[in-house]
Each structure stands twice: as structure tokens, then as C-alpha cells.
Amino acid sequence: MGILNGKRLLITGVLTDASLAFSIAGLAQEEGAELVLTGAGRGLSLTRRTARKLPQEPEVLEFDVTSAEDAESLRAHLADKWDRVDGALHAIGFAPEVCLGEDFMAAGWDDVAVAMQISAYSLKTVAEVVVPLMTEGGSIVGLDFDARFAWPAYNWMGVAKAALESTSRYLARSLGPDGIRVNMVAAGPIRTMAARSIPGFGEFETAWEGRAPLGWDVHDPDPVARACVALFSDWFPSTTGEMIHVDGGYHAIGA
């Protein structure tokens, strides 16, 4: 009997087996959850191939978070497949290349708008899909990178993450009366495909090595996966609107 026995979860963001969402999905299955994965665009076929590497191959559905039609179709499919949804993982983020790097002034609104819609507003889109099916309450968990600070090279993605954090708090306020919890997991740097797209990612690794009291392994996604699985379980029944740091303690140590 795992802590997610009988839970039904929607998992976004599985692209390769290096994705944080892949580790979360695998551990969720080991703890008894039934999953549906989503992918979008050219990454959909990659998500389907990666899904075969999980302990049990889950169904993979198309979900472009900028498409209202995809959101409606996904919700209808989940309603047909399951009588309820218990949880959803938001592991979605994207910013055009000009939004990253050291020139904060380079990005125009058209590029920033893309980053904001896909990386922040999409949390509300995920909620629109699953909330009508969370008839017994539920848990929405988002992956975050602590946006209280201005990080090197992160630029407009950092702004989008700040918006994501704020969105999670407003969703927590709105959905709490329905027994639905919304929380963020602020992870330390992990070597994923998304991380490799950030210029100067090595600076994060160097900083964490010398400052995280518990230490930090950029190749080990398991601590993040465990935190997310715990939040999907019934062991955090009164926690919502929270940002839980899984970063070796880095956030608590002054420069």
C-alpha cells in the first residue's frame, strides 16, 4: 500500500527521462497512483516514447496550454476515463531565447507574453482542466525556481516564475473551499533539458555546492520527486498556498 494508492493524477512536463516530471511520475506509480501524461507539439512523440520507460506505461494525451480546444478535449477525456481526478502536476515552462541571458532589456512584450502565458497563466489552465473533476478535493502541485530573487541569466523566466507563484496563491484562495490544495515546490538546480537551455547554468551549480547546508546533487531528482508525491498524498491535508523549498537549505543561508 503506497501513499498514493488509488489516486488518479494528471502529469504534465514529461519530455525525457531527465525531466523532473518523469521522476515524479515514476515515484507516484511506485506509490500506487494511476497516471495520465500530457505532451504538446513536436514534443508529444518524445513524451510517448519516454512514457514507455515508466514502471507502467501510462496513456499520453495532447495538451497545448495555449489551446482552449486542447484543454476542453483533455477534460472531457479524463471525465470519460475516470470518475474523478485527485491531483495534477504543473511542470510547464518556456521562454523565448531573447528572454534569457544577461540583457534584461532585450525582450519585447511579444516574447515576454509567450513566457508568461506558458510558464504562469498555464497553471490556471491546468486547474480549469482538473478542478471540475476533483469532486473529492485534490492537490495541484507546481514546479518552481524560487523567484524572490533576481538570478543570473534567468531574467524574464524569473519574472514568469514570480507570476506562477502568485497565481498559485490566488488559486489556493479560490479553490480551498472545494478542498483543493495548490502548492509550489521550489527545487534547487537539476540538470534537465530545461536547465541546459539557461545560459550560465553552471553558475547555479557552483553557488549551491558551497552554500547548501545539506549539500546538493544536480544529478539527483529524487528529493524533488518525494516532496511532490508527499503533497499529492493525504499527508498534507491543511497545507495550501505554500512554496516548499527542496534545495538543500540554500534559500535559508545569507550571501
C-alpha positions in Angstrom: 0.0 0.0 0.0 1.7 3.2 -1.2 0.8 6.7 0.0 -0.9 7.4 -3.4 -2.8 4.1 -3.6 -6.0 4.7 -5.6 -5.0 8.3 -6.6 -5.5 9.5 -10.2 -3.0 12.1 -11.3 -2.5 14.2 -14.4 1.2 14.8 -15.1 2.5 17.4 -17.4 6.0 18.1 -18.4 7.5 14.7 -19.1 9.7 15.1 -22.1 12.7 12.8 -21.4 13.8 10.6 -18.6 15.9 13.5 -17.4 12.7 15.6 -16.8 11.8 16.2 -13.2 8.3 15.3 -14.1 9.5 11.8 -15.2 11.0 11.1 -11.8 7.8 12.4 -10.1 5.7 10.2 -12.3 7.7 7.1 -11.7 7.7 7.5 -7.9 3.9 8.3 -8.0 3.3 5.0 -9.8 5.5 3.1 -7.2 3.3 4.7 -4.5 0.1 3.4 -6.1 -1.1 6.2 -8.4 -2.7 5.8 -11.8 -1.4 8.4 -14.3 -2.2 10.2 -17.5 0.6 12.2 -19.1 0.4 15.1 -21.5 2.7 16.4 -24.2 2.4 19.1 -26.9 3.5 19.8 -30.4 6.7 18.2 -31.6 7.4 17.0 -28.1 4.3 14.8 -28.0 6.0 11.9 -29.7 9.0 12.2 -27.4 6.7 12.1 -24.3 5.1 9.0 -25.7 8.5 7.3 -26.1 9.6 8.4 -22.6 6.3 7.1 -21.1 7.4 3.6 -22.0 10.3 3.8 -19.6 8.0 4.2 -16.6 7.1 1.2 -14.4 3.7 1.1 -16.1 3.2 2.8 -19.4 0.5 5.5 -19.0 -1.7 7.0 -21.5 -0.3 10.2 -23.1 -2.7 12.9 -24.4 -2.0 16.1 -26.3 -2.3 19.3 -24.3 -1.1 22.6 -25.6 -1.7 25.0 -22.8 -2.3 27.9 -25.2 -5.2 26.0 -26.8 -8.7 26.2 -25.3 -9.7 23.3 -27.5 -7.0 21.1 -26.1 -8.0 21.9 -22.6 -11.6 21.1 -23.2 -10.7 17.9 -25.0 -8.4 16.8 -22.2 -11.0 17.5 -19.5 -13.6 15.5 -21.5 -11.3 12.6 -21.9 -10.4 12.5 -18.2 -14.1 12.6 -17.4 -14.7 9.6 -19.6 -11.7 7.7 -18.3 -12.0 8.4 -14.6 -14.9 9.3 -12.2 -12.6 11.8 -10.6 -9.1 13.4 -10.6 -7.1 13.6 -7.4 -4.1 15.6 -8.4 -2.2 17.4 -11.2 1.4 18.3 -11.7 2.3 21.6 -13.4 5.8 21.1 -14.9 5.4 23.6 -17.8 7.7 26.4 -18.6 9.0 28.1 -21.7 10.6 31.5 -22.6 11.9 32.6 -26.0 15.7 32.7 -26.1 15.8 36.5 -26.0 14.1 36.4 -22.6 17.1 34.6 -21.1 20.7 35.7 -20.7 22.2 38.9 -19.2 20.4 41.5 -21.3 17.1 42.1 -19.4 16.1 45.0 -21.7 16.3 42.9 -24.9 13.0 41.2 -24.8 9.9 42.9 -26.2 6.3 42.3 -24.9 5.5 39.7 -27.6 8.3 37.4 -26.3 7.5 38.1 -22.7 3.8 37.4 -23.2 4.7 33.9 -24.5 6.8 33.3 -21.4 4.0 34.5 -19.1 1.2 32.5 -20.8 3.1 29.2 -21.0 5.0 29.4 -17.7 2.5 31.1 -15.4 -1.1 31.5 -16.7 -0.9 27.8 -17.7 -1.3 26.9 -14.0 -4.8 28.4 -14.2 -5.3 26.4 -17.4 -4.3 23.2 -15.8 -6.7 24.0 -12.9 -9.6 24.6 -15.4 -9.0 21.0 -16.7 -8.9 19.2 -13.4 -10.9 21.2 -10.9 -14.4 20.2 -12.3 -13.2 16.5 -11.8 -11.8 17.0 -8.3 -15.1 16.0 -6.7 -13.4 14.7 -3.6 -10.9 17.5 -3.3 -7.4 17.3 -4.6 -3.9 18.6 -4.9 -2.3 20.7 -7.6 1.5 20.9 -7.4 3.7 23.2 -9.5 7.5 23.0 -10.0 9.2 26.3 -9.3 12.6 28.0 -9.0 12.4 30.5 -6.1 11.5 33.8 -7.8 12.0 36.0 -4.8 15.5 36.9 -6.2 16.9 38.2 -9.4 19.1 35.2 -10.6 21.9 35.5 -13.2 20.7 34.9 -16.7 17.2 33.8 -15.6 15.7 37.3 -16.5 12.1 37.1 -17.8 11.7 33.5 -16.9 12.3 34.6 -13.3 9.5 37.2 -13.7 7.3 34.4 -15.1 8.1 32.2 -12.1 7.1 35.1 -9.8 3.8 35.3 -11.6 3.5 31.5 -11.3 4.0 31.7 -7.5 1.4 34.4 -7.2 -1.1 32.5 -9.4 -0.7 29.5 -7.1 -1.6 31.6 -4.0 -4.7 33.1 -5.7 -5.8 29.6 -6.9 -5.2 28.3 -3.3 -7.5 31.0 -2.1 -10.1 30.4 -4.7 -10.2 26.6 -4.6 -9.7 26.0 -0.9 -13.4 25.9 -0.2 -13.6 22.9 -2.5 -10.9 21.0 -0.6 -8.4 21.6 -3.4 -4.8 22.4 -2.3 -2.4 24.3 -4.5 1.3 24.3 -3.7 4.7 25.0 -5.3 7.9 23.0 -4.9 10.9 25.3 -5.3 13.7 23.0 -6.4 17.4 23.5 -6.4 19.1 23.3 -9.8 18.8 19.9 -11.5 20.4 19.0 -14.8 17.3 18.8 -17.0 16.8 19.7 -20.7 15.2 23.0 -19.4 18.2 23.7 -17.3 20.6 23.3 -20.2 18.7 26.0 -22.1 19.6 28.6 -19.4 22.8 30.5 -20.3 25.3 30.2 -17.4 23.5 27.3 -15.7 26.9 26.3 -14.3 26.8 29.4 -12.0 23.9 27.9 -10.1 25.7 24.6 -9.6 28.8 26.4 -8.2 26.7 28.5 -5.9 24.8 25.5 -4.5 27.9 23.5 -3.9 29.3 26.0 -1.4 26.1 27.2 0.3 23.5 24.5 0.7 23.9 23.2 4.3 22.6 19.7 3.3 24.6 19.7 0.1 23.0 19.4 -3.3 23.4 16.9 -6.2 22.3 18.4 -9.5 22.0 14.9 -10.9 19.6 13.6 -8.3 15.9 14.5 -8.8 14.6 12.1 -6.1 14.3 14.7 -3.3 12.1 16.8 -5.5 10.0 13.8 -6.6 9.5 12.8 -2.9 8.2 16.2 -2.0 5.8 16.3 -4.8 4.5 12.8 -4.1 4.0 13.7 -0.5 2.0 16.8 -1.5 -0.2 14.6 -3.7 -0.9 12.3 -0.8 -3.2 12.8 2.2 -0.4 13.6 4.5 -0.6 17.4 3.9 -4.4 18.0 4.3 -4.1 21.5 5.6 -1.2 22.9 3.5 -2.0 25.2 0.6 -0.7 28.4 -0.9 2.8 27.2 0.2 6.2 27.3 -1.5 8.2 24.3 -0.2 11.9 24.5 -0.8 13.7 21.4 -1.8 17.1 22.9 -2.3 19.4 21.5 0.4 18.7 24.6 2.5 20.2 27.1 0.1 17.3 29.5 0.4 17.9 30.0 4.2 21.6 30.9 4.1 22.7 34.5 3.6 25.2 35.5 0.9 
